[in-house]
Amino acid sequence: MTVVAGLRTNQDLDPHALRQAFGVFPSGVVAVAAEVDGTLVGLAASSFTSVSLDPPLVSVSVANTSKTWPDLRRADHLGLSVLAEGHGAACRQLAGDPARRFDGLEVTRSPQGAVTLDDGLARFDCSIYREVEAGDHTIVLLRLHAVEQADDSPPLVFHRSAFTRLSS
């Protein structure tokens, strides 16, 4: 073990401790969805990041073990919906049984196949710009083609492995 600026370093980082440490940083949550071969396909991601204004790019990270991403990545366009504070149940649904992920959710499909939640705080139509393998995840850079901001409601926040709210 080596000590660097007061931190103990170790090549064998405990995944549980690492997950807890990552969890102290709150993040928003997005739905990533498309219509693929006539079926709605989607997932929830808490790794959404704005990347660039020129060209307009955002990113999400997807676990390499995802059974949904191989289908989603075949879509011409993907829809991203920034989830609102009241979307906790919808987020859990989007992470659950693939056959029931869109039950009861109101969505809009673009002609290119992007699917967005009608009540998302912001909705983006995008396409895959580049994928970068990064450990046990793939960073997906997405090129934006259209954007719509619905309202100024508070976002859904994921913090310490739970949904929480921003205080004002």
Backbone as JSON Lines, residues from 0, in Angstrom:
{"i":0,"aa":"M","n":[0.85,-1.17,0.0],"ca":[0.0,0.0,0.0],"c":[0.89,1.24,0.0]}
{"i":1,"aa":"T","n":[0.48,2.25,-0.76],"ca":[1.2,3.51,-0.86],"c":[0.32,4.63,-0.35]}
{"i":2,"aa":"V","n":[0.92,5.63,0.28],"ca":[0.17,6.79,0.73],"c":[0.49,7.95,-0.2]}
{"i":3,"aa":"V","n":[-0.56,8.54,-0.8],"ca":[-0.4,9.67,-1.7],"c":[-1.25,10.8,-1.18]}
{"i":4,"aa":"A","n":[-0.63,11.88,-0.77],"ca":[-1.33,13.08,-0.28],"c":[-2.43,12.72,0.73]}
{"i":5,"aa":"G","n":[-2.13,11.84,1.67],"ca":[-3.09,11.49,2.7],"c":[-4.05,10.38,2.32]}
{"i":6,"aa":"L","n":[-4.07,9.96,1.05],"ca":[-4.95,8.88,0.61],"c":[-4.15,7.59,0.54]}
{"i":7,"aa":"R","n":[-4.76,6.54,0.98],"ca":[-4.12,5.22,0.84],"c":[-4.49,4.67,-0.52]}
{"i":8,"aa":"T","n":[-3.5,4.25,-1.26],"ca":[-3.78,3.66,-2.56],"c":[-3.53,2.17,-2.49]}
{"i":9,"aa":"N","n":[-4.31,1.45,-3.27],"ca":[-4.22,0.0,-3.28],"c":[-4.71,-0.46,-4.63]}
{"i":10,"aa":"Q","n":[-4.01,-1.36,-5.26],"ca":[-4.41,-1.86,-6.57],"c":[-5.7,-2.65,-6.52]}
{"i":11,"aa":"D","n":[-6.03,-3.22,-5.37],"ca":[-7.24,-4.04,-5.24],"c":[-8.34,-3.26,-4.53]}
{"i":12,"aa":"L","n":[-8.93,-2.3,-5.22],"ca":[-10.0,-1.51,-4.63],"c":[-11.24,-2.37,-4.44]}
{"i":13,"aa":"D","n":[-11.84,-2.28,-3.28],"ca":[-13.05,-3.02,-2.97],"c":[-14.21,-2.44,-3.78]}
{"i":14,"aa":"P","n":[-14.87,-3.24,-4.65],"ca":[-15.98,-2.72,-5.46],"c":[-17.11,-2.12,-4.64]}
{"i":15,"aa":"H","n":[-17.4,-2.68,-3.48],"ca":[-18.47,-2.14,-2.63],"c":[-18.08,-0.75,-2.12]}
{"i":16,"aa":"A","n":[-16.85,-0.6,-1.64],"ca":[-16.39,0.7,-1.15],"c":[-16.32,1.71,-2.3]}
{"i":17,"aa":"L","n":[-15.92,1.26,-3.46],"ca":[-15.85,2.14,-4.62],"c":[-17.24,2.62,-5.02]}
{"i":18,"aa":"R","n":[-18.22,1.71,-5.04],"ca":[-19.6,2.08,-5.38],"c":[-20.13,3.11,-4.37]}
{"i":19,"aa":"Q","n":[-19.83,2.91,-3.09],"ca":[-20.27,3.86,-2.07],"c":[-19.62,5.23,-2.29]}
{"i":20,"aa":"A","n":[-18.33,5.23,-2.61],"ca":[-17.63,6.5,-2.84],"c":[-18.19,7.2,-4.08]}
{"i":21,"aa":"F","n":[-18.44,6.46,-5.15],"ca":[-19.04,7.06,-6.35],"c":[-20.42,7.62,-6.03]}
{"i":22,"aa":"G","n":[-21.14,6.97,-5.11],"ca":[-22.51,7.34,-4.79],"c":[-22.65,8.66,-4.05]}
{"i":23,"aa":"V","n":[-21.55,9.23,-3.53],"ca":[-21.66,10.51,-2.84],"c":[-21.84,11.66,-3.84]}
{"i":24,"aa":"F","n":[-21.6,11.39,-5.11],"ca":[-21.79,12.42,-6.14],"c":[-23.18,12.25,-6.75]}
{"i":25,"aa":"P","n":[-24.09,13.2,-6.52],"ca":[-25.45,13.05,-7.07],"c":[-25.46,13.23,-8.58]}
{"i":26,"aa":"S","n":[-26.38,12.56,-9.22],"ca":[-26.51,12.69,-10.68],"c":[-27.97,12.69,-11.06]}
{"i":27,"aa":"G","n":[-28.25,13.27,-12.2],"ca":[-29.58,13.2,-12.77],"c":[-29.77,11.85,-13.43]}
{"i":28,"aa":"V","n":[-30.97,11.61,-13.91],"ca":[-31.29,10.32,-14.54],"c":[-31.99,10.61,-15.86]}
{"i":29,"aa":"V","n":[-31.62,9.85,-16.89],"ca":[-32.27,9.97,-18.19],"c":[-32.81,8.62,-18.63]}
{"i":30,"aa":"A","n":[-33.85,8.69,-19.45],"ca":[-34.34,7.5,-20.15],"c":[-33.71,7.56,-21.54]}
{"i":31,"aa":"V","n":[-33.2,6.43,-22.0],"ca":[-32.65,6.3,-23.35],"c":[-33.55,5.3,-24.05]}
{"i":32,"aa":"A","n":[-34.19,5.72,-25.17],"ca":[-35.19,4.83,-25.77],"c":[-35.29,5.02,-27.28]}
{"i":33,"aa":"A","n":[-35.76,3.97,-27.93],"ca":[-35.99,3.99,-29.38],"c":[-36.99,2.9,-29.73]}
{"i":34,"aa":"E","n":[-37.51,3.02,-30.93],"ca":[-38.33,1.95,-31.49],"c":[-37.41,1.14,-32.39]}
{"i":35,"aa":"V","n":[-37.27,-0.14,-32.07],"ca":[-36.38,-1.02,-32.82],"c":[-37.2,-2.21,-33.31]}
{"i":36,"aa":"D","n":[-37.26,-2.39,-34.61],"ca":[-38.03,-3.49,-35.21],"c":[-39.47,-3.49,-34.69]}
{"i":37,"aa":"G","n":[-40.07,-2.3,-34.55],"ca":[-41.46,-2.18,-34.14],"c":[-41.7,-2.3,-32.64]}
{"i":38,"aa":"T","n":[-40.65,-2.44,-31.85],"ca":[-40.78,-2.61,-30.41],"c":[-40.1,-1.46,-29.68]}
{"i":39,"aa":"L","n":[-40.73,-0.96,-28.62],"ca":[-40.1,0.07,-27.8],"c":[-39.03,-0.57,-26.93]}
{"i":40,"aa":"V","n":[-37.83,0.01,-26.98],"ca":[-36.68,-0.5,-26.23],"c":[-36.09,0.67,-25.46]}
{"i":41,"aa":"G","n":[-35.77,0.46,-24.19],"ca":[-35.2,1.57,-23.43],"c":[-34.55,1.14,-22.14]}
{"i":42,"aa":"L","n":[-33.84,2.08,-21.55],"ca":[-33.17,1.85,-20.27],"c":[-33.05,3.18,-19.55]}
{"i":43,"aa":"A","n":[-32.74,3.12,-18.27],"ca":[-32.48,4.3,-17.46],"c":[-30.98,4.39,-17.24]}
{"i":44,"aa":"A","n":[-30.45,5.62,-17.3],"ca":[-29.02,5.83,-17.08],"c":[-28.82,7.03,-16.17]}
{"i":45,"aa":"S","n":[-27.94,6.86,-15.19],"ca":[-27.63,7.97,-14.27],"c":[-26.26,8.56,-14.58]}
{"i":46,"aa":"S","n":[-25.8,8.35,-15.8],"ca":[-24.47,8.81,-16.18],"c":[-24.51,9.82,-17.32]}
{"i":47,"aa":"F","n":[-25.6,10.55,-17.45],"ca":[-25.77,11.54,-18.51],"c":[-24.86,12.75,-18.27]}
{"i":48,"aa":"T","n":[-24.16,13.17,-19.32],"ca":[-23.27,14.32,-19.21],"c":[-23.3,15.13,-20.5]}
{"i":49,"aa":"S","n":[-23.37,16.44,-20.36],"ca":[-23.18,17.29,-21.54],"c":[-21.7,17.26,-21.88]}
{"i":50,"aa":"V","n":[-21.39,17.24,-23.17],"ca":[-20.0,17.09,-23.6],"c":[-19.53,18.28,-24.42]}
{"i":51,"aa":"S","n":[-20.29,18.69,-25.42],"ca":[-19.81,19.69,-26.37],"c":[-20.99,20.46,-26.98]}
{"i":52,"aa":"L","n":[-20.77,21.75,-27.22],"ca":[-21.76,22.55,-27.93],"c":[-21.53,22.51,-29.44]}
{"i":53,"aa":"D","n":[-20.27,22.35,-29.87],"ca":[-19.96,22.35,-31.29],"c":[-18.92,21.27,-31.59]}
{"i":54,"aa":"P","n":[-19.32,20.11,-32.06],"ca":[-20.68,19.72,-32.37],"c":[-21.47,19.45,-31.09]}
{"i":55,"aa":"P","n":[-22.8,19.48,-31.17],"ca":[-23.61,19.23,-29.98],"c":[-23.57,17.75,-29.59]}
{"i":56,"aa":"L","n":[-22.9,17.47,-28.45],"ca":[-22.72,16.09,-28.0],"c":[-23.07,15.96,-26.52]}
{"i":57,"aa":"V","n":[-23.62,14.81,-26.17],"ca":[-23.83,14.39,-24.79],"c":[-23.29,12.96,-24.68]}
{"i":58,"aa":"S","n":[-23.22,12.47,-23.45],"ca":[-22.79,11.08,-23.28],"c":[-23.62,10.38,-22.21]}
{"i":59,"aa":"V","n":[-23.69,9.07,-22.33],"ca":[-24.22,8.19,-21.3],"c":[-23.26,7.01,-21.22]}
{"i":60,"aa":"S","n":[-23.2,6.38,-20.08],"ca":[-22.39,5.17,-19.92],"c":[-23.32,3.99,-19.73]}
{"i":61,"aa":"V","n":[-23.03,2.91,-20.43],"ca":[-23.88,1.73,-20.4],"c":[-23.02,0.53,-19.98]}
{"i":62,"aa":"A","n":[-23.52,-0.25,-19.04],"ca":[-22.8,-1.44,-18.59],"c":[-22.59,-2.4,-19.76]}
{"i":63,"aa":"N","n":[-21.43,-2.96,-19.84],"ca":[-21.14,-3.93,-20.91],"c":[-22.0,-5.18,-20.8]}
{"i":64,"aa":"T","n":[-22.59,-5.4,-19.64],"ca":[-23.46,-6.56,-19.45],"c":[-24.91,-6.27,-19.83]}
{"i":65,"aa":"S","n":[-25.21,-5.04,-20.25],"ca":[-26.58,-4.66,-20.6],"c":[-27.1,-5.55,-21.72]}
{"i":66,"aa":"K","n":[-28.28,-6.08,-21.51],"ca":[-28.94,-6.88,-22.55],"c":[-29.78,-5.98,-23.45]}
{"i":67,"aa":"T","n":[-30.0,-4.73,-23.03],"ca":[-30.81,-3.79,-23.79],"c":[-29.97,-3.01,-24.8]}
{"i":68,"aa":"W","n":[-28.74,-2.64,-24.44],"ca":[-27.92,-1.8,-25.31],"c":[-27.68,-2.42,-26.69]}
{"i":69,"aa":"P","n":[-27.43,-3.71,-26.82],"ca":[-27.23,-4.25,-28.18],"c":[-28.42,-3.99,-29.11]}
{"i":70,"aa":"D","n":[-29.64,-3.97,-28.58],"ca":[-30.81,-3.64,-29.41],"c":[-30.89,-2.13,-29.64]}
{"i":71,"aa":"L","n":[-30.72,-1.34,-28.59],"ca":[-30.82,0.11,-28.73],"c":[-29.81,0.66,-29.73]}
{"i":72,"aa":"R","n":[-28.61,0.13,-29.71],"ca":[-27.55,0.68,-30.57],"c":[-27.82,0.44,-32.06]}
{"i":73,"aa":"R","n":[-28.79,-0.4,-32.38],"ca":[-29.15,-0.64,-33.78],"c":[-30.11,0.43,-34.32]}
{"i":74,"aa":"A","n":[-30.66,1.25,-33.44],"ca":[-31.61,2.28,-33.86],"c":[-30.89,3.41,-34.6]}
{"i":75,"aa":"D","n":[-31.57,3.98,-35.61],"ca":[-31.01,5.14,-36.33],"c":[-30.9,6.34,-35.4]}
{"i":76,"aa":"H","n":[-31.91,6.55,-34.58],"ca":[-31.93,7.66,-33.63],"c":[-32.38,7.14,-32.28]}
{"i":77,"aa":"L","n":[-31.87,7.78,-31.24],"ca":[-32.25,7.47,-29.86],"c":[-32.9,8.71,-29.26]}
{"i":78,"aa":"G","n":[-33.84,8.49,-28.37],"ca":[-34.43,9.58,-27.61],"c":[-33.87,9.57,-26.21]}
{"i":79,"aa":"L","n":[-33.54,10.75,-25.7],"ca":[-33.12,10.91,-24.31],"c":[-34.15,11.79,-23.63]}
{"i":80,"aa":"S","n":[-34.61,11.38,-22.47],"ca":[-35.55,12.18,-21.68],"c":[-34.95,12.39,-20.3]}
{"i":81,"aa":"V","n":[-34.76,13.65,-19.91],"ca":[-34.3,13.96,-18.56],"c":[-35.5,13.76,-17.63]}
{"i":82,"aa":"L","n":[-35.34,12.87,-16.66],"ca":[-36.46,12.52,-15.79],"c":[-36.66,13.56,-14.69]}
{"i":83,"aa":"A","n":[-37.94,13.8,-14.38],"ca":[-38.33,14.77,-13.36],"c":[-38.41,14.11,-11.99]}
{"i":84,"aa":"E","n":[-38.45,14.95,-10.98],"ca":[-38.49,14.5,-9.58],"c":[-39.53,13.4,-9.33]}
{"i":85,"aa":"G","n":[-40.66,13.47,-9.98],"ca":[-41.72,12.48,-9.78],"c":[-41.59,11.22,-10.61]}
{"i":86,"aa":"H","n":[-40.48,11.03,-11.29],"ca":[-40.3,9.88,-12.18],"c":[-39.62,8.67,-11.53]}
{"i":87,"aa":"G","n":[-39.56,8.62,-10.2],"ca":[-38.88,7.49,-9.55],"c":[-39.45,6.14,-9.98]}
{"i":88,"aa":"A","n":[-40.77,6.02,-10.01],"ca":[-41.4,4.75,-10.41],"c":[-41.12,4.45,-11.88]}
{"i":89,"aa":"A","n":[-41.17,5.47,-12.73],"ca":[-40.88,5.27,-14.15],"c":[-39.44,4.83,-14.35]}
{"i":90,"aa":"C","n":[-38.53,5.38,-13.56],"ca":[-37.12,4.99,-13.66],"c":[-36.94,3.52,-13.27]}
{"i":91,"aa":"R","n":[-37.56,3.12,-12.18],"ca":[-37.46,1.71,-11.76],"c":[-38.08,0.8,-12.82]}
{"i":92,"aa":"Q","n":[-39.17,1.26,-13.42],"ca":[-39.83,0.48,-14.48],"c":[-38.9,0.33,-15.69]}
{"i":93,"aa":"L","n":[-38.2,1.41,-16.06],"ca":[-37.28,1.37,-17.2],"c":[-36.06,0.49,-16.92]}
{"i":94,"aa":"A","n":[-35.81,0.2,-15.66],"ca":[-34.7,-0.68,-15.29],"c":[-35.17,-2.11,-15.04]}
{"i":95,"aa":"G","n":[-36.48,-2.34,-15.17],"ca":[-37.05,-3.64,-14.84],"c":[-37.29,-4.53,-16.05]}
{"i":96,"aa":"D","n":[-38.36,-5.29,-16.0],"ca":[-38.73,-6.26,-17.03],"c":[-38.82,-5.56,-18.39]}
{"i":97,"aa":"P","n":[-37.99,-5.96,-19.35],"ca":[-37.99,-5.31,-20.67],"c":[-39.36,-5.3,-21.35]}
{"i":98,"aa":"A","n":[-40.17,-6.31,-21.13],"ca":[-41.48,-6.39,-21.79],"c":[-42.48,-5.39,-21.21]}
{"i":99,"aa":"R","n":[-42.19,-4.83,-20.03],"ca":[-43.14,-3.94,-19.36],"c":[-42.57,-2.53,-19.13]}
{"i":100,"aa":"R","n":[-41.43,-2.23,-19.7],"ca":[-40.75,-0.96,-19.41],"c":[-41.56,0.27,-19.78]}
{"i":101,"aa":"F","n":[-42.42,0.16,-20.77],"ca":[-43.17,1.33,-21.22],"c":[-44.65,1.28,-20.86]}
{"i":102,"aa":"D","n":[-45.06,0.28,-20.08],"ca":[-46.46,0.16,-19.67],"c":[-46.91,1.43,-18.95]}
{"i":103,"aa":"G","n":[-47.95,2.07,-19.47],"ca":[-48.51,3.24,-18.83],"c":[-47.74,4.54,-19.02]}
{"i":104,"aa":"L","n":[-46.61,4.5,-19.7],"ca":[-45.84,5.72,-19.93],"c":[-46.27,6.34,-21.25]}
{"i":105,"aa":"E","n":[-46.47,7.64,-21.25],"ca":[-46.83,8.34,-22.48],"c":[-45.55,8.77,-23.18]}
{"i":106,"aa":"V","n":[-45.41,8.32,-24.43],"ca":[-44.18,8.57,-25.19],"c":[-44.52,9.15,-26.56]}
{"i":107,"aa":"T","n":[-43.49,9.76,-27.14],"ca":[-43.57,10.25,-28.51],"c":[-42.48,9.57,-29.31]}
{"i":108,"aa":"R","n":[-42.83,9.11,-30.5],"ca":[-41.86,8.47,-31.4],"c":[-41.58,9.44,-32.54]}
{"i":109,"aa":"S","n":[-40.31,9.66,-32.85],"ca":[-39.96,10.49,-34.0],"c":[-40.0,9.62,-35.26]}
{"i":110,"aa":"P","n":[-40.08,10.22,-36.43],"ca":[-40.06,9.43,-37.67],"c":[-38.79,8.57,-37.8]}
{"i":111,"aa":"Q","n":[-37.69,9.0,-37.16],"ca":[-36.43,8.24,-37.23],"c":[-36.33,7.18,-36.15]}
{"i":112,"aa":"G","n":[-37.33,7.07,-35.27],"ca":[-37.34,6.01,-34.26],"c":[-36.96,6.41,-32.86]}
{"i":113,"aa":"A","n":[-36.58,7.69,-32.63],"ca":[-36.27,8.13,-31.27],"c":[-37.56,8.13,-30.44]}
{"i":114,"aa":"V","n":[-37.48,7.69,-29.21],"ca":[-38.63,7.64,-28.31],"c":[-38.3,8.48,-27.08]}
{"i":115,"aa":"T","n":[-39.2,9.43,-26.75],"ca":[-39.01,10.26,-25.56],"c":[-40.26,10.21,-24.71]}
{"i":116,"aa":"L","n":[-40.08,10.37,-23.41],"ca":[-41.21,10.45,-22.48],"c":[-41.84,11.83,-22.61]}
{"i":117,"aa":"D","n":[-43.15,11.86,-22.78],"ca":[-43.85,13.12,-23.0],"c":[-43.65,14.11,-21.86]}
{"i":118,"aa":"D","n":[-43.47,13.63,-20.64],"ca":[-43.32,14.54,-19.52],"c":[-41.87,14.64,-19.02]}
{"i":119,"aa":"G","n":[-40.91,14.33,-19.91],"ca":[-39.51,14.53,-19.55],"c":[-39.19,16.02,-19.44]}
{"i":120,"aa":"L","n":[-38.27,16.38,-18.57],"ca":[-37.92,17.79,-18.39],"c":[-37.26,18.38,-19.64]}
{"i":121,"aa":"A","n":[-36.42,17.6,-20.26],"ca":[-35.81,17.96,-21.53],"c":[-35.8,16.69,-22.36]}
{"i":122,"aa":"R","n":[-35.99,16.86,-23.67],"ca":[-36.03,15.7,-24.55],"c":[-35.08,15.96,-25.72]}
{"i":123,"aa":"F","n":[-34.3,14.94,-26.03],"ca":[-33.29,15.06,-27.07],"c":[-33.49,13.96,-28.11]}
{"i":124,"aa":"D","n":[-33.33,14.32,-29.37],"ca":[-33.25,13.34,-30.46],"c":[-31.79,13.28,-30.84]}
{"i":125,"aa":"C","n":[-31.2,12.09,-30.85],"ca":[-29.77,11.97,-31.1],"c":[-29.44,10.68,-31.84]}
{"i":126,"aa":"S","n":[-28.21,10.61,-32.28],"ca":[-27.69,9.4,-32.91],"c":[-26.31,9.11,-32.32]}
{"i":127,"aa":"I","n":[-25.88,7.88,-32.46],"ca":[-24.58,7.49,-31.9],"c":[-23.47,8.15,-32.71]}
{"i":128,"aa":"Y","n":[-22.61,8.87,-32.02],"ca":[-21.47,9.54,-32.62],"c":[-20.23,8.66,-32.5]}
{"i":129,"aa":"R","n":[-20.05,8.07,-31.32],"ca":[-18.9,7.2,-31.06],"c":[-19.15,6.4,-29.79]}
{"i":130,"aa":"E","n":[-18.58,5.21,-29.72],"ca":[-18.61,4.39,-28.5],"c":[-17.17,4.15,-28.06]}
{"i":131,"aa":"V","n":[-16.93,4.29,-26.78],"ca":[-15.59,4.11,-26.23],"c":[-15.66,3.1,-25.11]}
{"i":132,"aa":"E","n":[-14.95,1.99,-25.27],"ca":[-14.9,0.99,-24.2],"c":[-14.12,1.58,-23.03]}
{"i":133,"aa":"A","n":[-14.69,1.43,-21.83],"ca":[-14.06,1.99,-20.63],"c":[-14.32,1.04,-19.46]}
{"i":134,"aa":"G","n":[-13.45,0.07,-19.29],"ca":[-13.61,-0.9,-18.2],"c":[-14.85,-1.74,-18.39]}
{"i":135,"aa":"D","n":[-15.72,-1.78,-17.37],"ca":[-16.92,-2.62,-17.44],"c":[-18.11,-1.86,-18.04]}
{"i":136,"aa":"H","n":[-17.87,-0.67,-18.57],"ca":[-18.91,0.13,-19.23],"c":[-18.44,0.58,-20.62]}
{"i":137,"aa":"T","n":[-19.38,1.05,-21.4],"ca":[-19.09,1.69,-22.67],"c":[-19.62,3.12,-22.58]}
{"i":138,"aa":"I","n":[-18.75,4.08,-22.86],"ca":[-19.17,5.48,-22.92],"c":[-19.72,5.71,-24.32]}
{"i":139,"aa":"V","n":[-20.97,6.15,-24.38],"ca":[-21.62,6.37,-25.66],"c":[-21.76,7.87,-25.87]}
{"i":140,"aa":"L","n":[-21.04,8.39,-26.88],"ca":[-21.17,9.79,-27.25],"c":[-22.31,9.89,-28.25]}
{"i":141,"aa":"L","n":[-23.22,10.82,-28.0],"ca":[-24.41,10.97,-28.82],"c":[-24.46,12.36,-29.44]}
{"i":142,"aa":"R","n":[-24.69,12.42,-30.74],"ca":[-24.83,13.69,-31.47],"c":[-26.29,14.12,-31.41]}
{"i":143,"aa":"L","n":[-26.52,15.35,-30.97],"ca":[-27.87,15.87,-30.83],"c":[-28.38,16.41,-32.16]}
{"i":144,"aa":"H","n":[-29.64,16.1,-32.47],"ca":[-30.29,16.6,-33.68],"c":[-31.45,17.53,-33.36]}
{"i":145,"aa":"A","n":[-32.06,17.35,-32.2],"ca":[-33.18,18.19,-31.79],"c":[-33.25,18.19,-30.27]}
{"i":146,"aa":"V","n":[-33.75,19.29,-29.72],"ca":[-33.88,19.41,-28.26],"c":[-35.17,20.17,-27.95]}
{"i":147,"aa":"E","n":[-35.78,19.79,-26.84],"ca":[-36.97,20.48,-26.36],"c":[-36.92,20.47,-24.85]}
{"i":148,"aa":"Q","n":[-37.11,21.63,-24.24],"ca":[-37.17,21.72,-22.79],"c":[-38.62,21.93,-22.4]}
{"i":149,"aa":"A","n":[-39.15,21.05,-21.56],"ca":[-40.57,21.08,-21.22],"c":[-40.9,22.13,-20.17]}
{"i":150,"aa":"D","n":[-40.22,22.1,-19.05],"ca":[-40.52,23.04,-17.97],"c":[-39.35,23.14,-17.02]}
{"i":151,"aa":"D","n":[-39.56,23.82,-15.92],"ca":[-38.49,24.03,-14.95],"c":[-38.68,23.21,-13.68]}
{"i":152,"aa":"S","n":[-39.41,22.11,-13.75],"ca":[-39.6,21.25,-12.58],"c":[-38.26,20.69,-12.12]}
{"i":153,"aa":"P","n":[-38.16,20.32,-10.86],"ca":[-36.91,19.73,-10.36],"c":[-36.64,18.37,-11.02]}
{"i":154,"aa":"P","n":[-35.37,18.03,-11.21],"ca":[-35.02,16.74,-11.82],"c":[-35.05,15.6,-10.8]}
{"i":155,"aa":"L","n":[-35.12,14.39,-11.33],"ca":[-34.93,13.2,-10.5],"c":[-33.43,13.11,-10.21]}
{"i":156,"aa":"V","n":[-33.08,12.94,-8.95],"ca":[-31.67,12.9,-8.54],"c":[-31.38,11.54,-7.92]}
{"i":157,"aa":"F","n":[-30.29,10.93,-8.38],"ca":[-29.84,9.65,-7.83],"c":[-28.61,9.94,-6.97]}
{"i":158,"aa":"H","n":[-28.7,9.57,-5.67],"ca":[-27.62,9.89,-4.73],"c":[-27.58,8.82,-3.65]}
{"i":159,"aa":"R","n":[-26.4,8.27,-3.42],"ca":[-26.2,7.22,-2.42],"c":[-27.16,6.04,-2.64]}
{"i":160,"aa":"S","n":[-27.27,5.64,-3.91],"ca":[-28.08,4.49,-4.33],"c":[-29.57,4.64,-4.09]}
{"i":161,"aa":"A","n":[-30.04,5.89,-4.02],"ca":[-31.47,6.14,-3.83],"c":[-31.87,7.41,-4.58]}
{"i":162,"aa":"F","n":[-33.17,7.55,-4.82],"ca":[-33.67,8.79,-5.41],"c":[-33.88,9.79,-4.31]}
{"i":163,"aa":"T","n":[-33.54,11.03,-4.6],"ca":[-33.7,12.1,-3.62],"c":[-34.12,13.35,-4.37]}
{"i":164,"aa":"R","n":[-34.26,14.44,-3.66],"ca":[-34.67,15.68,-4.31],"c":[-33.69,16.79,-3.97]}
{"i":165,"aa":"L","n":[-33.68,17.79,-4.83],"ca":[-32.87,18.98,-4.56],"c":[-33.61,19.84,-3.55]}
{"i":166,"aa":"S","n":[-32.89,20.46,-2.64],"ca":[-33.53,21.39,-1.74],"c":[-33.26,22.8,-2.23]}
{"i":167,"aa":"S","n":[-34.21,23.68,-1.99],"ca":[-34.02,25.05,-2.49],"c":[-33.89,26.03,-1.35]}
